[in-house]
């Protein structure tokens, strides 16, 4: 938390609204995950507002991505962190309906947060289907973040190891093993 608030202070001093928006994105996710209170949602609202600005600092070209379209999906992460799965599911559905079809990785990461919300609601068949759909992106995309997120989502299914939907997902994940990336599904003995 100290690092997050230090980064927020630095971003505020930068004077660049997009730097602040990008930092507040992270702040929102940390606050929602750690404090489980509304301060993270206020930070995300401010990030959205700032993301509508134009960059002021030519030394920060890496912030080209920081716009409302890229900030908006973070509401799903925040709702999952705040343990509000119904709202996370609603927001994920809304965002995915409007997401550019070319954004495979972003869609996959969002689907995994959607799956996490479904797991929190114990909707295991729907969660495994969403994880499987997101994992399909790994066949065409080399995103380490996405691969890690698939592993995390699969790990959340640990209490349902014997469930036929989880077993079917494990089989599907095994087929995604490629020479570039090995996807290990945890063995049953580790549970």
N, C-alpha and C positions, 0 to 999 in steps of 0.2 A: 504494500500500500504506500509506503514511503516513496518508493521509486516512481510509482504512478503519479503521486502528487507533485513530486519534483519535476517530472516530465511535463506535467500540466503547467507548472510555473514557468518553465523554460519556454514552452510553446506560447504562453501568454506574452512573454517578453519579446518573442520573435516578431510580433506585430503582424504576422501573416495569418489571415483567417483560415486558409487551408491547412496550415501546420497545426493550428488550434483544433480544427475539425478532426484531423487525423488522430491527434493525441486524445481528444475527448472520446473518440470512438473506443479506444483502448480503455480509457478511464471508465467509461460506461460499462464495458464488459466486466472489468475487474470489480467494480462496485456492486454490480448485480450478482456476481458470483460469490463475492465475499461477504458483503453486508446484508444482502437480501432485503434492500430497502429501495425507496423511490429515488434516491439521489443518483443512481445510475441512469434511470430513465430521464431525469432532468439533464444529465450530461449528454445523453444521446440526442435529446431534443435540440440542445445547443449545437451539437456537432452537425445536425441536419441543417440548422439555420446558417451556420458558418460555411457549410459545404456549397451553399448557393452562391458564395462570393467568388470573385475572380482572384487568381494569385497576384500578390503584390511583390513578391520577391523572386527575381529571376534566378536566384541561386538555389531555388527549391523546385526544379523541374520534375523531380520524382513524385510530386503531389498531383500530377495530371489526373490521376485516378479518383481523387477526392471530390466527389460530387454526390448529390442526393441519391442517385441510382446505386452507387456503391456503399453509401452509408446506411441506407434503408434496411438492408438485410440484417444488420446488427440487432435490430429489435427482436429477432427470433432468438439469437444467442442470449440476449438479456432476459427474455421471458422464460427461457429454459433455466437460466441461472436463478431467476426469482421463483422458480417452481410454479409457474403458471402455464402448464402444458396446453390448456385449451386455447389460450391467447396465442401461444407460440405456433400452434397448428393453424389457426386462422391467419396469422401474419405470414407464415411460410407459404400457405396456399395462395394468398394475395400476391406475394412477391414473385413466386414461381410462375404465376399466370402471366406476368408482365416481363419476365426475364428474357433477355436476348437469347435466342436458341443457340447462338455460337458460344455462349459462356458455359461450356460444359463443366469446367472445374468448379465455378461458382455455384452452379446448380447442384453439383454433387455435394459440396460442403453444406449447402442449405438443406438438402434432402437428409443429410445425416443429423442435423439439428432437429429437423422434423421427426426423424426416427427416434431421437432421444426423447422428445416430447411424447411420442406414442408409447415408448417404453415406460415412461413415468405414469402413463394411464393404463399400463398393462395390456395394451393392444398389440400383442406379440405378432400375430399374423401380418398386420399392417406395417409394423416396425421392420420386420425382416424383409418384407417386400420393398420397403423404401431403402433399406441398407443395400439390398441386392441391386436395385436400380442405380443407386449412387456408385456402387462398386464397378458397374459396367464402364464407367468413365475411365477407370484405371487401364482398360484395354487400349485406350487411345491417348491417354494423357499421362505424363510422367510426374505429376504433382506429388511430392513427398508429403505435403500437408494433407492432401486428400487421402493418401494411403494410411497415414497415421490416424486420421479421423475415422476411417472405416474400421481400423483395429479397435479404436476406442469405443465406437458404437457397438461393435461385436462383443466387446468385453462387458458392456452393460447388460448383455443378454445372459450372463453367467447363471443367474438363478433359473433359467429356463433351458438348460443344456439338453435335457431329454425331450424337449418339445419338438414335434415333427417339423415345424417351420424353421426352427433354429438349426436342426440337422440338415435340412434342405439348403439353408443359407450357407452352412459350412461347406457343403458339396460345391455350391456355386462359387464360393470364394476360392476353393482349391483349384478350380478351372482357370482362375485369373492369374495363376503363377506364370510369369514370363521370365525370359533370360535376364532382363534388365532389373526386375524387381521380384523378390520372393515375398509372397504374402503368406504368413504363417497364421493359421487358425489354431488357437490354443487347443491342446489335447484335453480330452475329458479327465485324464488323471490329474491335471493341474487344477481342477475345480473341486 
